[in-house]
């Protein structure tokens, strides 16, 4: 009896499983890891400066996506493998808002360039794990800057590995075409045309100065226009006076001709009457 039940029970379980399919749990990919974007104002300012200047640099290219502190999930089905680079640049993906960067929804294109700005809270272990992550998941260029020590490190992908760049002074990014320079106090970044990456405040001041110059140029142009208009009016008036003088001269000439004609008529009549004789 027990033997029969032992054979029947597995069959019943199989039938139940066929009738009621197993449930699948949806995987959630959070848009936040609960960590702050920056630990201090210096770190935050550098992150924003790099991110926003890159946005300006590629503003006219619709297929360059740039983000700051955005979670990047490289593998579908695993929400534990993730990183949020301080700044990341992705060539070949359209601009636009995203809650996170899910690589399988982005034609499997991984960010080619990432930046990290160190804060006092970062540990060597943490930064080592980030380097390993970026190496494993396809980053081509990785730049790490410590604002407290003014130290810049860089890695470039060679033979499927991120290898350290020996000298970052004057280094030109192959992907971004920007130049890195370290002065005594901080990091400076320049475009190929020599334009320096500026803070939001510096960009705002430049815009104000440009607007002021434009306003001055407009006022000068308006003044020149008014002067030209005045000269034109004066020329028109002078031309009008000249035309009036010509008309008056013609009228005087006509009156003189008419007077001479009347005089000749009068002389002719007097001759007829015998009042005058030809001399």
C-alpha positions as CSV (number, residue, x, y, z in Angstrom):
1,X,0.0,0.0,0.0
2,X,2.8,2.4,0.9
3,X,4.6,1.4,-2.3
4,X,1.6,2.4,-4.4
5,X,1.3,5.8,-2.6
6,X,5.1,6.4,-3.2
7,X,4.5,6.1,-6.9
8,X,1.3,8.1,-7.0
9,X,2.5,11.2,-5.0
10,X,5.3,12.3,-7.3
11,X,2.8,12.0,-10.3
12,X,0.3,14.2,-8.4
13,X,3.0,16.8,-7.7
14,X,4.0,16.8,-11.4
15,X,0.4,17.3,-12.4
16,X,-0.1,20.2,-10.0
17,X,3.1,21.9,-11.3
18,X,1.9,21.6,-14.8
19,X,-1.5,23.1,-13.9
20,X,0.0,25.9,-11.7
21,X,3.2,27.3,-13.2
22,X,5.9,28.4,-10.8
23,X,5.8,32.1,-9.8
24,X,8.6,34.4,-10.9
25,X,9.8,37.2,-8.7
26,X,10.4,40.6,-10.5
27,X,13.8,41.9,-10.0
28,X,13.9,45.5,-8.9
29,X,16.8,47.7,-9.9
30,X,16.8,50.7,-7.4
31,X,17.7,54.1,-8.7
32,X,19.5,55.0,-5.6
33,X,22.1,53.2,-3.5
34,X,21.5,55.4,-0.5
35,X,24.9,57.0,-0.7
36,X,25.4,60.7,-1.0
37,X,26.7,62.1,-4.3
38,X,29.5,63.9,-2.4
39,X,30.9,64.1,1.1
40,X,31.9,67.7,0.9
41,X,31.6,70.9,-1.1
42,X,35.0,70.5,-2.8
43,X,34.1,67.0,-4.1
44,X,30.7,68.1,-5.2
45,X,32.0,71.2,-7.0
46,X,34.5,69.1,-9.0
47,X,31.9,66.5,-9.9
48,X,29.5,69.2,-11.2
49,X,32.3,71.1,-13.0
50,X,33.5,68.0,-14.9
51,X,30.0,66.7,-15.7
52,X,28.5,70.1,-16.8
53,X,31.6,71.1,-18.9
54,X,31.4,67.7,-20.7
55,X,27.7,68.4,-21.3
56,X,28.7,71.7,-22.9
57,X,31.5,70.0,-24.9
58,X,29.1,67.5,-26.4
59,X,25.9,69.6,-26.5
60,X,25.6,69.3,-30.2
61,X,26.1,65.5,-30.3
62,X,22.8,63.7,-29.6
63,X,24.5,60.3,-29.2
64,X,26.7,61.1,-26.2
65,X,25.1,60.4,-22.8
66,X,26.7,62.0,-19.8
67,X,25.6,61.4,-16.2
68,X,26.7,62.1,-12.7
69,X,26.2,59.7,-9.7
70,X,24.0,57.4,-11.8
71,X,23.7,53.7,-10.9
72,X,25.1,51.5,-13.6
73,X,23.8,47.9,-13.8
74,X,25.9,45.9,-16.3
75,X,24.1,42.5,-16.0
76,X,20.5,41.8,-16.4
77,X,19.0,39.8,-13.6
78,X,21.6,40.9,-11.0
79,X,20.8,44.1,-9.1
80,X,23.7,43.6,-6.7
81,X,26.4,44.2,-9.3
82,X,26.4,47.9,-9.8
83,X,28.4,51.1,-9.4
84,X,27.6,54.8,-9.5
85,X,30.5,56.6,-11.1
86,X,30.9,60.3,-10.1
87,X,30.8,61.1,-13.8
88,X,30.3,58.7,-16.7
89,X,30.3,59.2,-20.5
90,X,28.7,56.9,-22.9
91,X,29.3,57.3,-26.7
92,X,26.6,55.8,-28.9
93,X,23.7,56.3,-26.6
94,X,21.1,59.1,-26.9
95,X,20.8,61.9,-24.4
96,X,17.9,61.9,-22.0
97,X,16.8,61.3,-18.5
98,X,17.3,57.9,-16.8
99,X,16.7,56.6,-13.3
100,X,19.6,54.2,-13.8
101,X,21.8,52.9,-16.6
102,X,20.7,49.4,-17.4
103,X,23.2,48.2,-19.9
104,X,21.0,45.5,-21.5
105,X,18.5,48.3,-22.4
106,X,21.4,50.4,-23.9
107,X,22.4,48.1,-26.7
108,X,24.9,46.5,-24.2
109,X,27.1,49.6,-24.5
110,X,29.1,50.2,-21.3
111,X,30.3,53.7,-20.3
112,X,33.6,54.3,-22.1
113,X,34.9,57.0,-19.7
114,X,34.4,57.3,-15.9
115,X,35.6,59.9,-13.4
116,X,35.9,59.4,-9.6
117,X,36.6,62.3,-7.2
118,X,38.0,61.0,-3.9
119,X,36.6,62.1,-0.6
120,X,38.0,61.5,2.9
121,X,35.5,58.7,3.4
122,X,36.8,56.6,0.5
123,X,38.9,53.6,1.4
124,X,41.7,51.9,-0.6
125,X,39.6,48.7,-0.6
126,X,36.6,50.5,-2.0
127,X,38.7,52.2,-4.8
128,X,40.4,48.9,-5.6
129,X,37.0,47.3,-6.1
130,X,35.9,50.2,-8.3
131,X,38.9,49.8,-10.5
132,X,38.3,46.1,-10.8
133,X,34.6,46.7,-11.6
134,X,35.5,49.2,-14.4
135,X,38.1,46.8,-15.8
136,X,35.7,43.9,-15.8
137,X,32.8,45.7,-17.4
138,X,34.4,47.5,-20.3
139,X,35.4,51.0,-19.3
140,X,38.1,52.3,-21.7
141,X,39.4,55.3,-19.6
142,X,39.2,55.7,-15.8
143,X,40.3,58.9,-14.1
144,X,40.7,59.3,-10.3
145,X,41.4,62.6,-8.7
146,X,42.2,63.4,-5.0
147,X,41.5,67.1,-4.3
148,X,43.1,66.9,-0.9
149,X,46.5,65.8,-2.2
150,X,46.1,67.2,-5.7
151,X,46.9,63.8,-7.1
152,X,45.5,62.6,-10.5
153,X,45.7,59.0,-11.6
154,X,44.5,57.5,-14.9
155,X,44.0,54.1,-16.5
156,X,43.7,53.3,-20.2
157,X,42.3,50.0,-21.6
158,X,45.0,48.0,-23.4
159,X,44.7,44.3,-24.3
160,X,41.4,44.1,-22.4
161,X,42.9,45.5,-19.2
162,X,43.0,48.9,-17.6
163,X,46.6,49.8,-17.4
164,X,48.0,52.8,-15.4
165,X,48.9,55.9,-17.3
166,X,52.5,56.8,-16.2
167,X,52.3,60.6,-16.6
168,X,49.0,62.5,-16.3
169,X,50.5,65.9,-16.7
170,X,49.4,67.1,-20.1
171,X,47.6,63.8,-20.8
172,X,45.0,64.0,-23.6
173,X,42.0,61.7,-23.3
174,X,41.7,59.6,-26.5
175,X,38.0,59.5,-26.2
176,X,37.2,63.0,-24.9
177,X,40.0,65.0,-26.5
178,X,40.5,67.0,-23.3
179,X,43.8,67.8,-21.7
180,X,44.6,67.3,-18.0
181,X,47.0,69.7,-16.2
182,X,48.0,69.9,-12.6
183,X,49.1,73.2,-11.1
184,X,50.3,73.7,-7.6
185,X,46.8,73.8,-6.1
186,X,44.3,71.9,-8.3
187,X,43.4,70.1,-11.4
188,X,42.7,72.0,-14.6
189,X,41.0,70.5,-17.7
190,X,41.1,72.1,-21.2
191,X,39.4,71.4,-24.5
192,X,41.4,71.1,-27.7
193,X,40.7,74.7,-28.4
194,X,42.3,75.7,-25.1
195,X,39.0,76.5,-23.3
196,X,39.3,75.7,-19.6
197,X,36.6,73.7,-17.7
198,X,35.0,76.4,-15.5
199,X,32.8,76.1,-12.4
200,X,29.1,77.0,-12.6
201,X,29.8,80.3,-11.0
202,X,32.6,81.1,-13.5
203,X,30.4,80.1,-16.4
204,X,27.6,82.3,-15.1
205,X,30.0,85.3,-14.8
206,X,31.2,84.7,-18.4
207,X,27.6,84.6,-19.6
208,X,26.9,87.9,-17.7
209,X,30.0,89.5,-19.2
210,X,29.0,88.3,-22.7
211,X,25.5,89.6,-22.2
212,X,26.9,93.0,-21.1
213,X,29.2,93.1,-24.1
214,X,26.3,92.2,-26.4
215,X,24.2,95.0,-24.8
216,X,27.0,97.5,-25.3
217,X,27.4,96.4,-28.9
218,X,23.7,96.8,-29.4
219,X,23.7,100.3,-27.9
220,X,26.7,101.3,-30.1
221,X,24.9,99.9,-33.2
222,X,21.8,101.7,-32.2
223,X,23.7,105.0,-31.8
224,X,25.4,104.5,-35.1
225,X,22.0,103.9,-36.7
226,X,20.6,107.0,-35.2
227,X,23.7,109.0,-36.4
228,X,23.3,107.5,-39.9
229,X,19.6,108.3,-39.8
230,X,20.3,111.9,-38.8
231,X,22.9,112.3,-41.6
232,X,20.4,110.9,-44.0
233,X,17.7,113.3,-42.9
234,X,20.2,116.2,-43.1
235,X,21.2,115.0,-46.6
236,X,17.5,114.8,-47.6
237,X,17.0,118.3,-46.2
238,X,20.0,119.6,-48.1
239,X,18.8,117.9,-51.2
240,X,15.4,119.4,-50.6
241,X,16.8,122.9,-50.2
242,X,18.9,122.4,-53.4
243,X,15.9,121.3,-55.3
244,X,13.9,124.3,-54.0
245,X,16.7,126.6,-55.0
246,X,16.7,125.1,-58.5
247,X,12.9,125.5,-58.7
248,X,13.2,129.1,-57.6
249,X,15.9,129.8,-60.1
250,X,13.7,128.3,-62.8
251,X,10.8,130.4,-61.7
252,X,13.0,133.5,-61.8
253,X,14.2,132.6,-65.2
254,X,10.6,132.0,-66.4
255,X,9.6,135.4,-64.9
256,X,12.5,137.1,-66.6
257,X,11.7,135.4,-69.9
258,X,8.0,136.4,-69.5
259,X,9.0,140.0,-68.7
260,X,11.3,140.1,-71.7
261,X,8.5,138.7,-73.9
262,X,6.0,141.4,-72.6
263,X,8.6,144.1,-73.2
264,X,9.1,142.9,-76.8
265,X,5.3,142.9,-77.3
266,X,5.0,146.4,-76.0
267,X,7.8,147.7,-78.2
268,X,6.2,146.1,-81.2
269,X,2.9,147.8,-80.4
270,X,4.6,151.2,-79.9
271,X,6.2,150.8,-83.3
272,X,2.9,150.1,-84.9
273,X,1.6,153.3,-83.3
274,X,4.6,155.3,-84.4
275,X,5.5,156.1,-80.9
276,X,9.0,154.8,-81.2
277,X,11.4,154.4,-84.1
278,X,14.4,152.0,-84.4
279,X,17.6,153.6,-83.5
